[in-house]
Amino acid sequence: MGGGLGSCLRFLIGRWLNSPQTGIPFGTLAANILGSLIIGLVLGWALKNQTMTSSMVSLIAIGFCGGFTTFSTFAYENHLLLRSGDFLNFALYTLGSLIIGFAAVFLGMWISKVV
């Protein structure tokens, strides 16, 4: 259920934000970063407060975030950037996704710790 909802939302964000004119697939980038923030918030909250059941954590962290974020699309879009010779956008997209994604998880964990 969570995975289906996350996948549908990712599809809609991709349709809204991905544009061939920009070079960088901003829809996938946004979904991956937002999903990283959500998983940081949920897991940080669950660890701190222990008020969420394991089923609820699984529904959100594994189901929703697993369906919402996508490594396979990220890899494919990087393949397309490399194949087209767009090395600058490949580097920006790859490094941005990794650095901002990690930062989003840490930010989510930090937010849940101080709230």
C-alpha positions as CSV (number, residue, x, y, z in Angstrom):
1,M,0.0,0.0,0.0
2,G,2.8,2.4,1.0
3,G,4.9,1.5,-2.0
4,G,2.0,2.0,-4.4
5,L,1.2,5.4,-3.0
6,G,4.9,6.4,-3.2
7,S,5.3,5.1,-6.8
8,C,2.2,7.1,-7.9
9,L,3.4,10.3,-6.3
10,R,6.9,9.8,-7.8
11,F,5.3,9.4,-11.2
12,L,3.3,12.6,-10.8
13,I,6.4,14.6,-9.6
14,G,8.4,13.2,-12.5
15,R,5.7,14.3,-15.0
16,W,5.6,17.7,-13.4
17,L,9.3,18.5,-13.0
18,N,11.2,16.4,-15.6
19,S,11.8,18.3,-18.8
20,P,14.2,17.5,-21.6
21,Q,15.1,21.1,-21.9
22,T,16.8,21.3,-18.4
23,G,19.1,18.3,-18.9
24,I,18.8,17.3,-15.2
25,P,15.8,15.2,-14.3
26,F,14.6,17.4,-11.5
27,G,11.5,15.2,-10.8
28,T,13.6,12.2,-9.9
29,L,16.1,14.4,-8.0
30,A,13.3,15.9,-6.0
31,A,11.6,12.6,-5.2
32,N,14.9,11.0,-4.1
33,I,15.8,14.0,-1.9
34,L,12.4,14.3,-0.4
35,G,12.3,10.6,0.2
36,S,15.6,10.8,2.0
37,L,14.3,13.5,4.2
38,I,11.2,11.6,5.0
39,I,13.0,8.4,5.9
40,G,15.4,10.4,8.1
41,L,12.4,12.0,9.9
42,V,10.5,8.8,10.3
43,L,13.4,6.7,11.5
44,G,14.7,9.4,13.8
45,W,11.2,9.9,15.3
46,A,10.8,6.2,15.7
47,L,14.1,5.8,17.5
48,K,13.6,8.8,19.7
49,N,10.0,8.3,20.8
50,Q,9.3,4.6,20.2
51,T,5.6,5.5,19.7
52,M,5.4,4.1,16.2
53,T,4.7,0.5,15.7
54,S,7.1,-1.5,13.5
55,S,4.3,-1.9,11.0
56,M,3.9,1.9,10.7
57,V,7.6,2.4,10.3
58,S,7.7,-0.3,7.6
59,L,4.7,1.2,5.8
60,I,6.4,4.6,5.6
61,A,10.1,3.8,5.5
62,I,10.1,0.7,3.4
63,G,6.8,0.9,1.6
64,F,6.2,4.6,0.8
65,C,9.9,5.7,0.7
66,G,10.9,2.6,-1.2
67,G,8.2,3.3,-3.9
68,F,8.8,7.0,-3.9
69,T,12.5,7.0,-4.3
70,T,14.2,5.2,-7.2
71,F,17.7,4.1,-7.7
72,S,17.0,2.4,-11.0
73,T,15.5,5.5,-12.6
74,F,18.5,7.5,-11.3
75,A,20.9,5.0,-12.9
76,Y,19.0,5.0,-16.2
77,E,18.8,8.8,-16.4
78,N,22.6,8.9,-15.7
79,H,23.1,6.4,-18.5
80,L,21.1,8.7,-20.9
81,L,23.2,11.8,-19.8
82,L,26.4,9.9,-20.5
83,R,25.2,8.5,-23.8
84,S,24.3,12.0,-25.0
85,G,27.7,13.3,-23.9
86,D,26.2,15.7,-21.3
87,F,29.0,15.1,-18.8
88,L,28.4,18.3,-16.9
89,N,24.8,17.5,-16.1
90,F,25.8,13.9,-15.4
91,A,28.3,15.1,-12.8
92,L,25.9,17.7,-11.3
93,Y,23.0,15.2,-11.1
94,T,25.1,12.4,-9.7
95,L,27.0,14.4,-7.1
96,G,24.0,16.5,-6.2
97,S,21.8,13.4,-5.7
98,L,24.4,11.7,-3.4
99,I,25.4,14.7,-1.4
100,I,22.0,16.3,-1.0
101,G,20.4,12.9,-0.4
102,F,22.8,12.0,2.4
103,A,22.3,15.5,3.8
104,A,18.5,15.2,3.7
105,V,18.7,11.9,5.8
106,F,20.9,13.6,8.3
107,L,18.7,16.7,8.4
108,G,15.7,14.5,9.0
109,M,17.4,12.7,11.8
110,W,18.5,15.9,13.3
111,I,15.1,17.5,13.1
112,S,13.4,14.5,14.8
113,K,16.0,14.7,17.5
114,V,15.4,18.4,18.4
115,V,11.6,18.4,18.0
